[in-house]
Amino acid sequence: MADDGMVMNFELGGGPLKPQVKFTGGSWRDRKRAQKSAKLGSRPTVEGAGQDEDQRSAKRQRVDGHGPGRHAEGDSERGADFARKKTAEHGHAKKGPGSGSRQVVSRLFSFNPEQKTTFEDETEWKEPEPTNAPLLTVANFGSLTISSRLVDALAKMNLERPTAIQQKVIPHMLSSSSDAFVQAETGSGKTFAYLLPVLHRVLQLSGSGDRRIHRDSGIFAIIVAPTRELAKQTHTVLEQLIRPFPWLVSTAITGGESKKAEKARLRKGVNFLVATPGRLADHIDNTKALNLGTVRWLILDEGDRLMDLGFEEDLKKAINALKQVQLSKSLSSGVSLDPLPDRRVTVLCSATMKMNVQKLGEMSLADATFLAAEKGDETAAEKKDEQAVHKAPAQLHQSHIIVPAKLRLVTLIAYLKSVFSRRGHTMKAIIFMSCADTVDFHYELLKIPDSGDVPPPASKDAENTSKTVAKAAYITSLASPEVVLHRMHGSLSQPVRTATLRSFSACKSPSLLITTDVSSRGLDIPSVDLVIEYDPAFSFADHIHRIGRTARAGRSGDAVIFLLPGTEEGYIELLKASGTPSPLSYESVLQKGLMSKLEFPVETTAKPEDGQNYHQKAETLQLHLEQRLLIDSKRLEMARNGFKSHIRAYATHTREERVHFDITQLHLGHVAKAYGLRDPPGGIGAGIDRKAQKGSKDSGKRAAKGAKTAKKDDDDSEDSDRQEPTKPARAMLMRKSRMLMSGASEFNIG
Ligand SMILES: Nc1ncnc2c1ncn2[C@@H]1O[C@H](COP(=O)(O)OP(=O)(O)OP(=O)(O)O)[C@@H](O)[C@H]1O
């Protein structure tokens, strides 16, 4: 991720980042030394203590490839020598148990900040009744009075009974012409909830099979989705539903394809249009064949995301264009459009209820009916009570794990190793990370080197996935099938993203997707068993969407979030709004994950030995990872980029949640360890300081602008904390914010 000079609105003060940690473990002498070095602003890690900056930067230079230590990838012999030298410099020599030989260790268990919260021992979790499942109390979809032809089409898709939100929305949209705000949990079937009544009413136009309407009868519904993936997914569902009615046509216009081809399709005629907002606005301006006179429904799916991504202007354009067009009452063929609503209906869907969704509602809805799965949620939505409507499906089992920064990487590996060995064949998991560089680093580290090309070579996806799908090292247990790794983020090209998702979705082996928030919304991969938030989401609403990729449509699922000891522990209180998470101890995770045989894909001097306890195994694993990076300049660079991008992304947590994710509390040296680095890469603190200073200058200017601007800031949505008060500046910041998290192309503005 490029450092694009984004202006971040956070205050760090003038000074450098200081470790605000209490040191525990080790001898009092070690602790004293660590406190002292912390005071002086140097790293308090064992291996760093006592080194002056010159020595360290000299080493850094060698590793950078400018000095005698330069090694190309694959130059393993020279590399191994170099690693041995480096570890002798950095590591701590002691006698390894059971070996008698002198062994180097990377200290992980001392100088860690203390966990502040104590939790009761985990009691056995009993899965409650699912809240987003099809209702057993309703006989079938037919009892909602939708067309038997549609009921048959649903049966072919193995869908028999409606979910609670479908039971609410379908009758409303069948009988009423009023706008609606649909709010329901993730995975509760909102897509069918709006598609089925629309199709039912359109099918009424064509009579009982006499096909009086066809593809050039006009567009009846426009469905707007925030990302290309979501638009394509919705289009796929729609295609399946209309397959028995070949005279109806749907298309997706999502960008990433030539506009000419899209125009040609629009000219040929479509009845249902699924679009991303940017592309829709573009065609409204430039495509004469796009006739809006017959459009009776505008569906805004994933409302909060549409706003988060800055599509307000594009949406306004579409809404206004629809308002200005006179509604046709009949087709040129004389067919009356009476079975359709007598006005244009807008339906806004969201699983979460943020301020910006309310703003979108004000822009697009008139006298809307709130429709939520449960009465209590409807009341909360009407009262605009954000917490009450940020619920996760009840059957989703949530856990949190408080891990000191130094131990994050080895704990992640141990956790993955133990869950994949436990659940073997069926396991599908997603890990969310803060930004694209972090995803890339972890993917490269966790894959078996040169193991791309996992799908069958004949598949047309093989080429597109050769750099995003690979066999996993470290986390595959000998007794279980090989885990297949996937990576996905917005900096990848669209064909690569599509092929990678398809591969993850279809993968019959245990599989893991490492991704950013680009995969957090709306994506429907029904068989995901586990979601890991290795980096917590930037807002609570994002957290709800991320964990909602599992436990869909009544299925069970697990979600675990990694938090740092200290201020991040306070986030657990907030998490309770979506269901109480159970505590998981990192010690037990390490024990479970590391006590089975550890295999390293690349040889280094650090090797697990029989008789080591799990602390020693964790330190051996860490040392191995550090050594690996020292002999592999490509991955070392990726680690540094990942670290820097992660620190910058950390500063973009929403203003309300920054009390838990306080960048001044981060111990950069410890965070570096989680990237297999022995030193935090230079320049990060200075970069942040510069930006922070600019941020505070700007906030000073803002204050001087007076009460009006201040009021605007107060009124703004939670996204405003990454924005400047003026409109162009806000747009610029939004753009930069997207770029910051590799989101410029992350969301492929259509
Ligand atoms: N009545 C039903 N019975 C069984 N499965 C269903 C039913 N309705 C929807 N599903 C399935 O549930 C899954 C989730 O549906 P959908 O993607 O529409 O959820 P959503 O509410 O939009 O979720 P999100 O808010 O995460 O986007 C899909 O795989 C869909 O096929």
The ligand as a Gaussian input file, in Angstrom:
#p B3LYP/6-31G(d) Opt

LIG

0 1
 N      -35.931000     -19.267000       2.977000
 C      -34.709000     -19.712000       2.900000
 N      -34.416000     -20.993000       3.208000
 C      -33.152000     -21.451000       3.154000
 N      -32.103000     -20.703000       2.775000
 C      -32.339000     -19.426000       2.443000
 C      -33.646000     -18.865000       2.478000
 N      -33.573000     -17.585000       2.091000
 C      -32.281000     -17.340000       1.819000
 N      -31.549000     -18.444000       2.022000
 C      -30.097000     -18.576000       1.851000
 O      -29.505000     -17.802000       2.880000
 C      -28.265000     -17.267000       2.458000
 C      -28.220000     -15.797000       2.830000
 O      -29.117000     -15.052000       2.046000
 P      -28.837000     -13.527000       1.687000
 O      -27.505000     -13.412000       1.055000
 O      -29.999000     -13.005000       0.963000
 O      -28.762000     -12.915000       3.158000
 P      -28.703000     -11.399000       3.609000
 O      -29.748000     -11.217000       4.628000
 O      -28.740000     -10.507000       2.417000
 O      -27.286000     -11.378000       4.302000
 P      -26.217000     -10.165000       4.389000
 O      -26.838000      -9.102000       5.235000
 O      -25.043000     -10.806000       5.021000
 O      -25.989000      -9.726000       2.994000
 C      -28.198000     -17.554000       0.969000
 O      -27.308000     -18.630000       0.770000
 C      -29.589000     -17.956000       0.575000
 O      -29.614000     -18.876000      -0.485000

